[in-house]
Every structure is written in structure tokens, then in C-alpha cells.
Amino acid sequence: MRSCSDGTPPKESDCPSGPTTAPHGGTADCCFRRNETSSCSVVRSTSSRLQWRDIVGGWGVRWGVHRMHYRVDPGLYALGEPTPDSPVLVTANYKLTFDVVRRELDGIPAWLLVLDTQGVNVWCAAGKGTFGTAELVHRLAETQLDRYVRHRMLVLPQLGATGVRGQEILARTGWRVVWGPVLARDIPTFLANGWKKTESMRVISFRLYERAILAPIEIVHAFKWFVAFVLAIAVVAMPLDNAYSSRFLGMGLLATTSFVAGTMVFPLLLPFLPFRAFALKGLTLGLAAVPSAGVLAVATLGTPVPLLVAVGMPGIAGVVWLAMNFTGCTTFTSQTGAALELKLAWKPLLAVAGAGLVLAVILLAASLFA
């Protein structure tokens, strides 16, 4: 049973067709509703227990399955059996985020105010402005949250601070913003400590596991380009003579090395690679991995060196590009820093990849018309 802000349990009959006078005075349009047939606000129920569909969906979205549509409806959610004094936590409508927050609140009744971030996580949505001041003001008014709770405190994730102006929220709505911990797993301790953060709650980690779970989506995003690269290699390896397999497999080894280095090895080695710029980190990894694969191809397959050079140049450029693409997943850079890197690096990368393509065309023409 849900309660209005004075603790009186609401009934569906309180709002048969619109606001009515409740026994305690005031209006009864704060009742718990599952539809919009009356003027009552909609409150959805949820729990901390994830179902198998949630778990499978979470793994699927990490592999890019329905990633852009993995979201819940924005609005107010009752987690467990919250009271008018229960905490209000604000989060994004990206379902992976929503599921993590409710899972970590096991045994803690709370109100979850879900903003419409268009299915984007809190951090990225704050940068884009969808997890922002205007959306929070709008959602507070639409859900009539003040009818459900006595206090006027909102707990927001620290990673959303770039998008929300707490003083403006207070001035426009009367709700006070309290910045919660960086990680959802620290919310129970934060609440138990009187809504106070420890220093560890203010710092985000980016450990090996946290980097590794991001690799699948990097693989999915880059895979189509890897396939196109291999198909191009199949053409460059012509003609179909006895040495075709040597040429194709050797160049394919370089392409595979480039793909694996950029999508899997780079996230794992990120903190250990030299330089601060991701382009230089990627260049370091590319220069270490791709030529090593070339030496192996020459030694074991007898692949001609000029062909390996032609493939290795775009291969190294690809590692650098994938490394820069990873900036949006990390705590190591900023949006402006990533934009500056891209501005400085795209022309040299295009020149290197283009030079490799020109060399490949020349070698192909020479082999076909010799």
C-alpha cells in the first residue's frame, strides 16, 4: 500500500474520475494508480530482485542487443513499500542503470524518480543534458512527488553533477539536491551514515573487471569494419595461385591482431600504456602488436613483406582509432579532451591508412598484370 505525504493510505476509489476531497482534507489525487484514466499521478511498483529476463537483457545489451532501446518508462517507482519518509533517489531510464540501482537497494524501501534520458546512462546523459535541470524539474511536477513524501530531499548520483544545477532546482521547486555516491553499491552505506559520503564514495574506480566488461560492445561496434577489412585482404591477396593462402593468411593475421588489440587488449592494458593521450596509447599498442604479427607471418607463412606493410599501415591506424573510441567509456579523459584528440589525429590516421591502401592497390595491380 502506498501512502500520501501525510501517511494516509490511498485507495483507488479516492480518485474515481478526478481529484476529490480526502477524509484528512486536501485532495486525494496522490493515490497509487497504474493508468492515466484520472488526474492521479502514476506510480509503478518495482523490487530489488532481478528476474532472469533482466539478467539476460543486461548481458545482451553489453553485446549490443537492443542497446539503443534498453530503457524503462520515466516516472516515479515505488521500490518495496516506501513511506512518506523514505528516501527519493533520482536515476536514468537506461534499464541497465535502473536495474543496478534497485538491486543494490535490497531491503531498503525507497522512491525512485526516473528521468527520461532517452535510454542513456547517467554519466553520458548528464553530458548531453538529458539528465539535467529542466528534465528533473519537469519530472518532479509530472509525478507530483511532493504528494508522496514529507521531506524535500533528492539523492542524485554524483556522476550526474555536470547536468544538474542544485541551486536552481531548490529555487524552482523547493527540493534540495543531495549528491550521493559515485557507485550504486555504496548507496545503502551512504543512507545508513545519515546521507554522508566517505572519501571512497567520491572516487570512481576503473579496475580490470570494469574495463573488461566494456570490451564486448567495442567488439560489436568494430566487427563490421573488421569483416570489411578481411574481405579487402581477400582481394589484395589475388591471384588465386599456390601462394594465395600464404598471402591471405599472413595479412589476415595482421588484421586480426589489429582488431583484437584495439577492442580487447587496449581496455585491459589502458592504465599501463604510456602517455596520457589515448591516440598515443593506441599508437604504442599498435606499433607493438601489428609489427610483431608481421614478423610471425613472415617466419611461419612466408607472406611477402610489402603486402604486410600495406595491411599493417591501416591496421595500426585502426588500433589508434579504436583506442580513441574508448575515451567515452573511461574516467581518464573529458569530452573536450576527446574532441581535441580527434581533431588532431584524424588527418594523420587517414593519411597512414590511405597510404596503405594505395600500396595495396599497386601491389595487386603488379601481381595481376605481371
N, C-alpha and C positions, 0 to 999 in steps of 0.2 A: 504494500500500500504506500502511495506517495503522499507527502504532506505539503500543505501550503506554508507560507512563511510564518504563520502563527502556530503551526503544529497541528492544525485541524486536518484529519484525513479527508481528502477529496473523494467525491463519488461521481460517477459518470452522470447520474441524474441531476447533479448540480448544474450541469450545462446542457439542458435538453436541446436548445436551439440558439442559445446566446448567453451572455452574461446574466446572472441572476443574483439576487441578494442572498448571501450565505447566512447561516444561523449566527455566526460570530460577527456579522456586519461586514461591509465591504462587498467585493464581488467574488464569485466562485469560479471565475474563468481561469483559475490556476489549476484546474483539475487535470488528472492524468488522462490523456487521450491518445488514441492510436490512429486517428484520422483527422481531417480538417473540415468536418461537417459542421462544426460550431466555431465560435470565436476563441475557443480554448487553444492554448499552445500545445504542440506535440512533444511528448516526452517518450523516448524509446527506452526499452529495458535492455540491458546487456549484463554479461557476467565476466568474471575473470578466467573462467575455464574455456580454453580454446577447443573447438571441435576439430575433427580430422580434416574437414574442408578448409578450415583456417590454416592448419599446418601445411597441407598440400599446396594451398594457394600461395602461402608465403614462400615456399621453396620454388614454386613455379614462377613467381614474379621475379625472383633472383636470376632466373634463366630467361627473362624477357617475355614470359607468357602473360598476356593481358596487362602488361606493366602500366600502360597509359590509362587503363580503365579499372585499376585495382583501388577502389575507393568505397567509402561508406557515405551515407547521406549526412550532410551537415545538420547541426541542430543540437538539442540537449538530450543527453543519455543519462539514465539512472543506473549506476553500477551497484548492484546489490540492492539494499534497502536504505538509501540515504535519507537523512533527516534535514530539517531546516538549518542545522548547524554543521552539516557535513561539508568537507572542502569541495571547492569547484576548481577543476583542472581543465585548462584550455589546451587543445591539441589540434592536429591537422586531420583532414578526412582521407589521407592516404592510409589504406587499410592496414598496411604493414606497421605503420606508426601507431595507429589506433589499437591494434592487437597487442603490441608490445606494452603500451601504457596500461591497458586493462589487465593484462596478465600479471604485471608487476604489482598491481593493487589488490592482489588476492587477500580477501578477508577485510578489506577497507571499504566501507560504503562511501560512495563519492558521486558527485555530479561531474559529468564530462561534457564540456562545451566544445563541440567540434566545429571548427571553421571550414569554410569552403575554400580549400587551397588548390582545387582542381586536380585532386589526386596526387599532389606533390608533398614530399616530406617537409617538416617544419623548417629546417635549415635553408633548403633551397627556396621554399615558398616565401620565407622572410626576405631573402634577397630579391625575389621577383615582386614582392609587395602583396601577394595574396594572403600570406599570414601577416596581416598588417592592422593598423589602427582602424581604418574605415570598415574592414570586414568584422573586426571584433565589436565595434560599436553597433553595426547592423545586426549582428547575431545576438547581442545582448537584448536589443529591442524586440527582435522577432521571437525569441524564445521566452520572453517575459521572465527571465531568470530571477528577477527581484521578487517574484511571487512565490518562489520555492524555497528561498533561503533567507535567514535573518541577517547574516553578516554581509559585508560588501567587499570581499577579498577574492581575487582571482589569482590562481597559481599558473604562471606561464613558464614554458621551458626556456632556459637561458639561451638556447640556440635560436630562439625567435626574437631576440632583443633588437636585432638590426631592422626589424619590420614594424615594431610596435613602440609607440611613444606613451609611456606610462602616465606622464603628467597630463597629456591630452585626454587619455581615457578617463582619468579621475575628473577632469574639468567638465567633460561632456556627459558622463554617465553617473558619476558618483562612485564608481567601482575602483578599488585600489589594486594595482598590479603588484604581485609579489613574484620575483624571479626565482623559479625553482632550480633544481639541479640540472646539470647537462644530460645525465643519463637517467632513463626511466627507472632503472633498478634501484636508484638512490631515493626515489620518492617516498617510500614507506619510512625510511630513517629520517628524512627531511621533515615529514609531517610529525613524527614522534618527537623530534627535537624542538617542537614549537615553531615550525616553519623557518628554521635557521639552517644555513648551509655550512658545511665544513669546507676547508680549502680543497680537499679532494673532489668535492662535488662541483667545484667551479672549473675544473680542468678536464678536457676531453682526451681520452687515450686513443691511440691508433695502433693497437697491438697486432701481432701476426695474424691471429684469427680474424680480427676485424678487417684486416686488409684482404685476407684470403677469401672471405665470403663475398667480396666485391668482384672477384675475378670472373665468375660465370657470366655476369651481364656484359663485361668487357669482351669476353669470348663471343657472345651472341652478336654484339654490335659490329665486331670486326670480321665475323666469319664470312659474310658475303664478299668482302674485299679479298679475303684470303682465297676463296674459290675462284674469283676473277683472276687473281694473280697466278694461280696454278694453271688455269686454262690458257692464259697468255704464255706461260712457260711451255706448255704442250705444243704451242705453235712455234715458239722460238727454237725448240729442240729439233725441229724438222731438219733434214728429210728423214723418212722412215727407213733408215738403214740399220745395219747391225749395231751401230754405236748409239742409236736413238735412246735406248734405256739408260745408258751411261749419262748422256746429256740431261735427259728429263729428270732422272732420279737425283742427280747432283744439284741441279738448280732447284728442284723441289725441296731438297733438304735445306737449302738456304731460305726458301720461302717459309717453310715450316718453322725453322729456327726463329725467323723474324716475328712470325705470328705468336709463337709461344713466349718469346722474350717480352714482347710488348703487352700481351694480355695476362700472362700468369707470373712470369719471373719478376717483371718490374714491380707489381704491387708487393710481392714478398720481400724484395730487396730494397724497397724505397728508402728506408731510413739509413741504409748503409752505403748507398751510392753517393759519390762525391758531388759537390756543387749544390747550390740552392735552387737554381732554375731547373724546372722539370725537363726542358729541352736538352740541357747539358747532361742531366742524369740519364735521359734516354739515349743520348749520343754515346755516353760512356758505355752503357749496356750494349748498344748496337755494335759498337766497334769491338767489343769483347766477344760477343756471341756470333755475329754473322761471319766474320773472317775465320773464326775457329771452325765453323761448319764448313766453310770453303776449303780449308786445309784437309778436313776429313773427307770431303767429296773428292778431292784430287787424289788422296792417298788410297782410298778404298774403291772408288768408282772410275777414276781416270777421267773425270769431267774436265773439259778444256777450261783453262783459266780465264780467257776472255769472256766466255759465257757466264762464268761465276761472277766476274766483275760486273757484267751487265745486269745481273739479277741482284747482286749484293748492294749496289747503289740504292735502288728503290727499297730494298729490304731494310737497310739501315735507316733510311728516311721514314719508313713505316714504323720502326721501333720508336723513333723520336716523336712521331705524330701520336701514336698510341699513348706514349708517356705523357704528353701534354693533355691528351683527352682525359687522363686520370685525375687532373687537377680538381675537377668538380666533386670528386669522391673523398677528398682528403682534407685534413686540417692544416696542411703545410703551406697553403697559399691563399690568395684572396681573388675576388672576381676581377679587380683591376689588374692584379699581378698576372693572372692567367691571360687576360686580354692583351697585355703588353707583350708577353712571351709570344703569343700567336702572331701579333703584328710584326715582331722582329724575326720570327723563324719561318714563316710560311714561304717566303720567296726563296731562301736558300734551300729549303726542303724540296720545293717544286723544281728548282734548278738541278739538284742532285738526282731526283727521280727522273726528270726529263732527260738528263744526260745518259742515264742507264737505259732508258727506252730507245734513245737514238742509237746507242751502241748495239742494242739487241737487234734493231731493225737492220743495221749494217751487216751484222754477223749472219742474220738469217738470209739476207739477200746474197751474201757471198757464198753461203753453203748451198743455196738452191740453184744459183747460176754459175757455179764454178765448173 
